[in-house]
Amino acid sequence: MKKKFLTSLLITLAVVAACVVIWLHDTRVANISIDWLAFLAGAFLITEGAYGIIKSRTPFFPDQFLKTIRIIIGVNIFTIHLIQLVRY
């Protein structure tokens, strides 16, 4: 009985959350908040990768290479959303 209640509660919460996300997705606030969250994610990837490279004394491949890829991905995310924010 308890499992059925929890399962139905989780399904209901998931459906409500999905409806709210779909409803908010078309607003200007959603677009701006997505850009700001992407800025934070890009900045995190850049700083975490740079910190890992500075802190680590291992050879370039594979450890430093993967951290370099992480920095490149962070820069790309940051740049894409900066262009979107400036454009709109």
Buried (B, 14 or more C-beta within 10 A) or exposed (E): EEEEEEEEEEEEEEEEEEEEEEEEEEEEEEBEEBBEEBBEBBBEBBEBBBEBBEEEEEEEEEBBEEBBEBBEBBBEBBEEBBEBBEEE
